Amino acid sequence: MTKARSKSLLMLPLGAAMAMPLASCVTVNAPEKPIEINLNVDIRQEVLVRMQRDVEQLIKQNPQAFPQNAPEGRKPQ
């Protein structure tokens, strides 16, 4: 065996021995109150975008029902 390999083999048990006292310090406790995950997400924007796409498609499919000419006295937008 090389010196480097034998040194690394000696360091492994030494590192484990040094970590043992630290392992006993870790405790896991359940929280007193339940964990609350708030999923109140505002989906209004997505619904509006979908509705707008549906309306645009409906207008393209039925151009006679939805004329694109502005009535007199109104400016087109």
PDB file as gemmi writes it, atoms N, CA and C in Angstrom:
CRYST1    1.000    1.000    1.000  90.00  90.00  90.00 P 1                      
ATOM      1  N   MET A   1       0.834  -1.184   0.000  1.00  0.00           N  
ATOM      2  CA  MET A   1       0.000   0.000   0.000  1.00  0.00           C  
ATOM      3  C   MET A   1       0.876   1.243   0.000  1.00  0.00           C  
ATOM      4  N   THR A   2       0.355   2.277  -0.647  1.00  0.00           N  
ATOM      5  CA  THR A   2       1.106   3.521  -0.674  1.00  0.00           C  
ATOM      6  C   THR A   2       0.842   4.293   0.618  1.00  0.00           C  
ATOM      7  N   LYS A   3       1.699   5.252   0.875  1.00  0.00           N  
ATOM      8  CA  LYS A   3       1.554   6.058   2.095  1.00  0.00           C  
ATOM      9  C   LYS A   3       0.246   6.843   2.078  1.00  0.00           C  
ATOM     10  N   ALA A   4      -0.095   7.391   0.921  1.00  0.00           N  
ATOM     11  CA  ALA A   4      -1.313   8.197   0.822  1.00  0.00           C  
ATOM     12  C   ALA A   4      -2.549   7.350   1.081  1.00  0.00           C  
ATOM     13  N   ARG A   5      -2.560   6.134   0.558  1.00  0.00           N  
ATOM     14  CA  ARG A   5      -3.717   5.250   0.754  1.00  0.00           C  
ATOM     15  C   ARG A   5      -3.817   4.808   2.210  1.00  0.00           C  
ATOM     16  N   SER A   6      -2.695   4.475   2.825  1.00  0.00           N  
ATOM     17  CA  SER A   6      -2.744   4.043   4.218  1.00  0.00           C  
ATOM     18  C   SER A   6      -3.136   5.204   5.122  1.00  0.00           C  
ATOM     19  N   LYS A   7      -2.721   6.418   4.765  1.00  0.00           N  
ATOM     20  CA  LYS A   7      -3.087   7.585   5.557  1.00  0.00           C  
ATOM     21  C   LYS A   7      -4.597   7.842   5.452  1.00  0.00           C  
ATOM     22  N   SER A   8      -5.162   7.679   4.226  1.00  0.00           N  
ATOM     23  CA  SER A   8      -6.593   7.903   4.054  1.00  0.00           C  
ATOM     24  C   SER A   8      -7.401   6.828   4.774  1.00  0.00           C  
ATOM     25  N   LEU A   9      -6.871   5.606   4.847  1.00  0.00           N  
ATOM     26  CA  LEU A   9      -7.575   4.544   5.571  1.00  0.00           C  
ATOM     27  C   LEU A   9      -7.561   4.800   7.070  1.00  0.00           C  
ATOM     28  N   LEU A  10      -6.524   5.434   7.571  1.00  0.00           N  
ATOM     29  CA  LEU A  10      -6.462   5.764   8.999  1.00  0.00           C  
ATOM     30  C   LEU A  10      -7.362   6.949   9.337  1.00  0.00           C  
ATOM     31  N   MET A  11      -7.524   7.865   8.390  1.00  0.00           N  
ATOM     32  CA  MET A  11      -8.334   9.057   8.628  1.00  0.00           C  
ATOM     33  C   MET A  11      -9.830   8.731   8.690  1.00  0.00           C  
ATOM     34  N   LEU A  12     -10.250   7.689   8.002  1.00  0.00           N  
ATOM     35  CA  LEU A  12     -11.664   7.330   7.971  1.00  0.00           C  
ATOM     36  C   LEU A  12     -12.189   6.976   9.361  1.00  0.00           C  
ATOM     37  N   PRO A  13     -11.563   6.060  10.097  1.00  0.00           N  
ATOM     38  CA  PRO A  13     -12.068   5.765  11.438  1.00  0.00           C  
ATOM     39  C   PRO A  13     -11.915   6.951  12.390  1.00  0.00           C  
ATOM     40  N   LEU A  14     -10.859   7.730  12.195  1.00  0.00           N  
ATOM     41  CA  LEU A  14     -10.656   8.889  13.052  1.00  0.00           C  
ATOM     42  C   LEU A  14     -11.765   9.914  12.836  1.00  0.00           C  
ATOM     43  N   GLY A  15     -12.130  10.152  11.575  1.00  0.00           N  
ATOM     44  CA  GLY A  15     -13.215  11.079  11.273  1.00  0.00           C  
ATOM     45  C   GLY A  15     -14.548  10.589  11.812  1.00  0.00           C  
ATOM     46  N   ALA A  16     -14.788   9.288  11.716  1.00  0.00           N  
ATOM     47  CA  ALA A  16     -16.034   8.724  12.245  1.00  0.00           C  
ATOM     48  C   ALA A  16     -16.076   8.844  13.757  1.00  0.00           C  
ATOM     49  N   ALA A  17     -14.951   8.632  14.411  1.00  0.00           N  
ATOM     50  CA  ALA A  17     -14.900   8.734  15.869  1.00  0.00           C  
ATOM     51  C   ALA A  17     -15.144  10.173  16.316  1.00  0.00           C  
ATOM     52  N   MET A  18     -14.663  11.134  15.541  1.00  0.00           N  
ATOM     53  CA  MET A  18     -14.867  12.530  15.914  1.00  0.00           C  
ATOM     54  C   MET A  18     -16.317  12.961  15.663  1.00  0.00           C  
ATOM     55  N   ALA A  19     -16.998  12.341  14.718  1.00  0.00           N  
ATOM     56  CA  ALA A  19     -18.369  12.713  14.391  1.00  0.00           C  
ATOM     57  C   ALA A  19     -19.384  12.094  15.343  1.00  0.00           C  
ATOM     58  N   MET A  20     -19.021  11.046  16.037  1.00  0.00           N  
ATOM     59  CA  MET A  20     -19.970  10.362  16.935  1.00  0.00           C  
ATOM     60  C   MET A  20     -20.538  11.277  18.013  1.00  0.00           C  
ATOM     61  N   PRO A  21     -19.752  12.074  18.712  1.00  0.00           N  
ATOM     62  CA  PRO A  21     -20.355  12.942  19.731  1.00  0.00           C  
ATOM     63  C   PRO A  21     -21.310  13.975  19.134  1.00  0.00           C  
ATOM     64  N   LEU A  22     -21.038  14.415  17.920  1.00  0.00           N  
ATOM     65  CA  LEU A  22     -21.920  15.390  17.289  1.00  0.00           C  
ATOM     66  C   LEU A  22     -23.252  14.769  16.906  1.00  0.00           C  
ATOM     67  N   ALA A  23     -23.253  13.517  16.556  1.00  0.00           N  
ATOM     68  CA  ALA A  23     -24.481  12.841  16.138  1.00  0.00           C  
ATOM     69  C   ALA A  23     -25.476  12.751  17.290  1.00  0.00           C  
ATOM     70  N   SER A  24     -25.023  12.662  18.500  1.00  0.00           N  
ATOM     71  CA  SER A  24     -25.934  12.540  19.635  1.00  0.00           C  
ATOM     72  C   SER A  24     -26.577  13.869  19.993  1.00  0.00           C  
ATOM     73  N   CYS A  25     -26.092  14.982  19.455  1.00  0.00           N  
ATOM     74  CA  CYS A  25     -26.639  16.301  19.767  1.00  0.00           C  
ATOM     75  C   CYS A  25     -27.858  16.640  18.907  1.00  0.00           C  
ATOM     76  N   VAL A  26     -28.074  15.929  17.857  1.00  0.00           N  
ATOM     77  CA  VAL A  26     -29.168  16.241  16.941  1.00  0.00           C  
ATOM     78  C   VAL A  26     -30.436  15.576  17.445  1.00  0.00           C  
ATOM     79  N   THR A  27     -31.489  16.384  17.609  1.00  0.00           N  
ATOM     80  CA  THR A  27     -32.785  15.844  18.020  1.00  0.00           C  
ATOM     81  C   THR A  27     -33.840  16.296  17.025  1.00  0.00           C  
ATOM     82  N   VAL A  28     -34.833  15.470  16.836  1.00  0.00           N  
ATOM     83  CA  VAL A  28     -35.929  15.786  15.926  1.00  0.00           C  
ATOM     84  C   VAL A  28     -37.211  15.741  16.731  1.00  0.00           C  
ATOM     85  N   ASN A  29     -37.911  16.883  16.768  1.00  0.00           N  
ATOM     86  CA  ASN A  29     -39.167  16.975  17.507  1.00  0.00           C  
ATOM     87  C   ASN A  29     -40.284  17.355  16.548  1.00  0.00           C  
ATOM     88  N   ALA A  30     -41.460  16.835  16.804  1.00  0.00           N  
ATOM     89  CA  ALA A  30     -42.627  17.220  16.012  1.00  0.00           C  
ATOM     90  C   ALA A  30     -43.033  18.634  16.412  1.00  0.00           C  
ATOM     91  N   PRO A  31     -43.498  19.445  15.476  1.00  0.00           N  
ATOM     92  CA  PRO A  31     -43.915  20.806  15.826  1.00  0.00           C  
ATOM     93  C   PRO A  31     -45.170  20.778  16.690  1.00  0.00           C  
ATOM     94  N   GLU A  32     -45.320  21.809  17.516  1.00  0.00           N  
ATOM     95  CA  GLU A  32     -46.496  21.888  18.376  1.00  0.00           C  
ATOM     96  C   GLU A  32     -47.765  22.150  17.568  1.00  0.00           C  
ATOM     97  N   LYS A  33     -47.633  23.008  16.553  1.00  0.00           N  
ATOM     98  CA  LYS A  33     -48.776  23.320  15.691  1.00  0.00           C  
ATOM     99  C   LYS A  33     -48.600  22.577  14.372  1.00  0.00           C  
ATOM    100  N   PRO A  34     -49.690  22.217  13.709  1.00  0.00           N  
ATOM    101  CA  PRO A  34     -49.553  21.559  12.408  1.00  0.00           C  
ATOM    102  C   PRO A  34     -48.971  22.518  11.373  1.00  0.00           C  
ATOM    103  N   ILE A  35     -48.275  21.974  10.426  1.00  0.00           N  
ATOM    104  CA  ILE A  35     -47.693  22.773   9.356  1.00  0.00           C  
ATOM    105  C   ILE A  35     -48.813  23.173   8.405  1.00  0.00           C  
ATOM    106  N   GLU A  36     -48.907  24.471   8.123  1.00  0.00           N  
ATOM    107  CA  GLU A  36     -49.972  24.977   7.252  1.00  0.00           C  
ATOM    108  C   GLU A  36     -49.362  25.400   5.924  1.00  0.00           C  
ATOM    109  N   ILE A  37     -49.925  24.881   4.844  1.00  0.00           N  
ATOM    110  CA  ILE A  37     -49.481  25.253   3.503  1.00  0.00           C  
ATOM    111  C   ILE A  37     -50.637  25.985   2.842  1.00  0.00           C  
ATOM    112  N   ASN A  38     -50.431  27.253   2.561  1.00  0.00           N  
ATOM    113  CA  ASN A  38     -51.485  28.084   1.999  1.00  0.00           C  
ATOM    114  C   ASN A  38     -51.449  27.974   0.475  1.00  0.00           C  
ATOM    115  N   LEU A  39     -52.494  27.414  -0.102  1.00  0.00           N  
ATOM    116  CA  LEU A  39     -52.572  27.234  -1.548  1.00  0.00           C  
ATOM    117  C   LEU A  39     -53.608  28.145  -2.196  1.00  0.00           C  
ATOM    118  N   ASN A  40     -53.874  29.284  -1.557  1.00  0.00           N  
ATOM    119  CA  ASN A  40     -54.819  30.237  -2.128  1.00  0.00           C  
ATOM    120  C   ASN A  40     -54.117  31.003  -3.245  1.00  0.00           C  
ATOM    121  N   VAL A  41     -54.173  30.454  -4.432  1.00  0.00           N  
ATOM    122  CA  VAL A  41     -53.489  31.030  -5.587  1.00  0.00           C  
ATOM    123  C   VAL A  41     -54.523  31.756  -6.443  1.00  0.00           C  
ATOM    124  N   ASP A  42     -54.175  32.939  -6.871  1.00  0.00           N  
ATOM    125  CA  ASP A  42     -55.080  33.715  -7.717  1.00  0.00           C  
ATOM    126  C   ASP A  42     -54.947  33.228  -9.157  1.00  0.00           C  
ATOM    127  N   ILE A  43     -55.977  32.546  -9.654  1.00  0.00           N  
ATOM    128  CA  ILE A  43     -55.930  32.000 -11.016  1.00  0.00           C  
ATOM    129  C   ILE A  43     -56.748  32.846 -11.975  1.00  0.00           C  
ATOM    130  N   ARG A  44     -57.167  34.006 -11.550  1.00  0.00           N  
ATOM    131  CA  ARG A  44     -58.011  34.861 -12.372  1.00  0.00           C  
ATOM    132  C   ARG A  44     -57.327  35.249 -13.677  1.00  0.00           C  
ATOM    133  N   GLN A  45     -56.061  35.572 -13.620  1.00  0.00           N  
ATOM    134  CA  GLN A  45     -55.348  36.014 -14.813  1.00  0.00           C  
ATOM    135  C   GLN A  45     -55.341  34.922 -15.879  1.00  0.00           C  
ATOM    136  N   GLU A  46     -55.095  33.684 -15.471  1.00  0.00           N  
ATOM    137  CA  GLU A  46     -55.076  32.576 -16.428  1.00  0.00           C  
ATOM    138  C   GLU A  46     -56.449  32.393 -17.063  1.00  0.00           C  
ATOM    139  N   VAL A  47     -57.498  32.517 -16.279  1.00  0.00           N  
ATOM    140  CA  VAL A  47     -58.858  32.364 -16.798  1.00  0.00           C  
ATOM    141  C   VAL A  47     -59.155  33.467 -17.803  1.00  0.00           C  
ATOM    142  N   LEU A  48     -58.737  34.699 -17.506  1.00  0.00           N  
ATOM    143  CA  LEU A  48     -58.985  35.807 -18.427  1.00  0.00           C  
ATOM    144  C   LEU A  48     -58.252  35.603 -19.744  1.00  0.00           C  
ATOM    145  N   VAL A  49     -57.038  35.115 -19.694  1.00  0.00           N  
ATOM    146  CA  VAL A  49     -56.276  34.870 -20.921  1.00  0.00           C  
ATOM    147  C   VAL A  49     -56.953  33.790 -21.752  1.00  0.00           C  
ATOM    148  N   ARG A  50     -57.400  32.721 -21.109  1.00  0.00           N  
ATOM    149  CA  ARG A  50     -58.095  31.655 -21.845  1.00  0.00           C  
ATOM    150  C   ARG A  50     -59.396  32.171 -22.467  1.00  0.00           C  
ATOM    151  N   MET A  51     -60.134  32.978 -21.707  1.00  0.00           N  
ATOM    152  CA  MET A  51     -61.383  33.517 -22.240  1.00  0.00           C  
ATOM    153  C   MET A  51     -61.098  34.425 -23.428  1.00  0.00           C  
ATOM    154  N   GLN A  52     -60.041  35.235 -23.330  1.00  0.00           N  
ATOM    155  CA  GLN A  52     -59.714  36.133 -24.432  1.00  0.00           C  
ATOM    156  C   GLN A  52     -59.367  35.338 -25.686  1.00  0.00           C  
ATOM    157  N   ARG A  53     -58.614  34.264 -25.545  1.00  0.00           N  
ATOM    158  CA  ARG A  53     -58.267  33.419 -26.695  1.00  0.00           C  
ATOM    159  C   ARG A  53     -59.527  32.788 -27.297  1.00  0.00           C  
ATOM    160  N   ASP A  54     -60.419  32.314 -26.436  1.00  0.00           N  
ATOM    161  CA  ASP A  54     -61.661  31.709 -26.921  1.00  0.00           C  
ATOM    162  C   ASP A  54     -62.508  32.738 -27.686  1.00  0.00           C  
ATOM    163  N   VAL A  55     -62.580  33.953 -27.158  1.00  0.00           N  
ATOM    164  CA  VAL A  55     -63.367  35.004 -27.809  1.00  0.00           C  
ATOM    165  C   VAL A  55     -62.746  35.362 -29.146  1.00  0.00           C  
ATOM    166  N   GLU A  56     -61.422  35.497 -29.205  1.00  0.00           N  
ATOM    167  CA  GLU A  56     -60.760  35.810 -30.474  1.00  0.00           C  
ATOM    168  C   GLU A  56     -61.034  34.727 -31.512  1.00  0.00           C  
ATOM    169  N   GLN A  57     -61.007  33.471 -31.081  1.00  0.00           N  
ATOM    170  CA  GLN A  57     -61.279  32.368 -32.003  1.00  0.00           C  
ATOM    171  C   GLN A  57     -62.737  32.411 -32.468  1.00  0.00           C  
ATOM    172  N   LEU A  58     -63.640  32.718 -31.570  1.00  0.00           N  
ATOM    173  CA  LEU A  58     -65.062  32.815 -31.912  1.00  0.00           C  
ATOM    174  C   LEU A  58     -65.302  33.938 -32.911  1.00  0.00           C  
ATOM    175  N   ILE A  59     -64.639  35.062 -32.729  1.00  0.00           N  
ATOM    176  CA  ILE A  59     -64.788  36.189 -33.657  1.00  0.00           C  
ATOM    177  C   ILE A  59     -64.254  35.817 -35.037  1.00  0.00           C  
ATOM    178  N   LYS A  60     -63.133  35.121 -35.089  1.00  0.00           N  
ATOM    179  CA  LYS A  60     -62.567  34.718 -36.380  1.00  0.00           C  
ATOM    180  C   LYS A  60     -63.471  33.715 -37.098  1.00  0.00           C  
ATOM    181  N   GLN A  61     -64.129  32.842 -36.337  1.00  0.00           N  
ATOM    182  CA  GLN A  61     -64.993  31.828 -36.935  1.00  0.00           C  
ATOM    183  C   GLN A  61     -66.322  32.421 -37.407  1.00  0.00           C  
ATOM    184  N   ASN A  62     -66.767  33.510 -36.780  1.00  0.00           N  
ATOM    185  CA  ASN A  62     -68.055  34.122 -37.112  1.00  0.00           C  
ATOM    186  C   ASN A  62     -67.887  35.619 -37.375  1.00  0.00           C  
ATOM    187  N   PRO A  63     -67.220  35.996 -38.446  1.00  0.00           N  
ATOM    188  CA  PRO A  63     -66.971  37.436 -38.675  1.00  0.00           C  
ATOM    189  C   PRO A  63     -68.256  38.227 -38.947  1.00  0.00           C  
ATOM    190  N   GLN A  64     -69.295  37.576 -39.502  1.00  0.00           N  
ATOM    191  CA  GLN A  64     -70.535  38.288 -39.776  1.00  0.00           C  
ATOM    192  C   GLN A  64     -71.281  38.636 -38.490  1.00  0.00           C  
ATOM    193  N   ALA A  65     -71.102  37.853 -37.449  1.00  0.00           N  
ATOM    194  CA  ALA A  65     -71.776  38.123 -36.182  1.00  0.00           C  
ATOM    195  C   ALA A  65     -71.056  39.195 -35.371  1.00  0.00           C  
ATOM    196  N   PHE A  66     -69.773  39.398 -35.654  1.00  0.00           N  
ATOM    197  CA  PHE A  66     -68.972  40.365 -34.913  1.00  0.00           C  
ATOM    198  C   PHE A  66     -68.258  41.289 -35.895  1.00  0.00           C  
ATOM    199  N   PRO A  67     -68.957  42.272 -36.440  1.00  0.00           N  
ATOM    200  CA  PRO A  67     -68.310  43.156 -37.430  1.00  0.00           C  
ATOM    201  C   PRO A  67     -67.183  43.959 -36.771  1.00  0.00           C  
ATOM    202  N   GLN A  68     -66.121  44.166 -37.521  1.00  0.00           N  
ATOM    203  CA  GLN A  68     -64.955  44.872 -36.998  1.00  0.00           C  
ATOM    204  C   GLN A  68     -65.030  46.377 -37.254  1.00  0.00           C  
ATOM    205  N   ASN A  69     -66.019  46.834 -37.987  1.00  0.00           N  
ATOM    206  CA  ASN A  69     -66.169  48.266 -38.252  1.00  0.00           C  
ATOM    207  C   ASN A  69     -66.728  48.943 -37.018  1.00  0.00           C  
ATOM    208  N   ALA A  70     -66.144  50.088 -36.687  1.00  0.00           N  
ATOM    209  CA  ALA A  70     -66.620  50.831 -35.515  1.00  0.00           C  
ATOM    210  C   ALA A  70     -67.890  51.591 -35.877  1.00  0.00           C  
ATOM    211  N   PRO A  71     -68.869  51.640 -34.964  1.00  0.00           N  
ATOM    212  CA  PRO A  71     -70.087  52.416 -35.231  1.00  0.00           C  
ATOM    213  C   PRO A  71     -69.743  53.899 -35.338  1.00  0.00           C  
ATOM    214  N   GLU A  72     -70.657  54.644 -35.980  1.00  0.00           N  
ATOM    215  CA  GLU A  72     -70.424  56.087 -36.154  1.00  0.00           C  
ATOM    216  C   GLU A  72     -70.342  56.748 -34.795  1.00  0.00           C  
ATOM    217  N   GLY A  73     -69.401  57.679 -34.664  1.00  0.00           N  
ATOM    218  CA  GLY A  73     -69.245  58.411 -33.415  1.00  0.00           C  
ATOM    219  C   GLY A  73     -68.278  57.764 -32.438  1.00  0.00           C  
ATOM    220  N   ARG A  74     -67.848  56.548 -32.714  1.00  0.00           N  
ATOM    221  CA  ARG A  74     -66.874  55.860 -31.824  1.00  0.00           C  
ATOM    222  C   ARG A  74     -65.583  55.650 -32.583  1.00  0.00           C  
ATOM    223  N   LYS A  75     -64.503  55.791 -31.869  1.00  0.00           N  
ATOM    224  CA  LYS A  75     -63.198  55.535 -32.460  1.00  0.00           C  
ATOM    225  C   LYS A  75     -62.832  54.078 -32.250  1.00  0.00           C  
ATOM    226  N   PRO A  76     -62.231  53.436 -33.254  1.00  0.00           N  
ATOM    227  CA  PRO A  76     -61.787  52.042 -33.031  1.00  0.00           C  
ATOM    228  C   PRO A  76     -60.649  52.005 -32.031  1.00  0.00           C  
ATOM    229  N   GLN A  77     -60.601  50.950 -31.282  1.00  0.00           N  
ATOM    230  CA  GLN A  77     -59.567  50.824 -30.239  1.00  0.00           C  
ATOM    231  C   GLN A  77     -58.381  50.101 -30.764  1.00  0.00           C  
TER     232      GLN A  77                                                      
END                                                                             
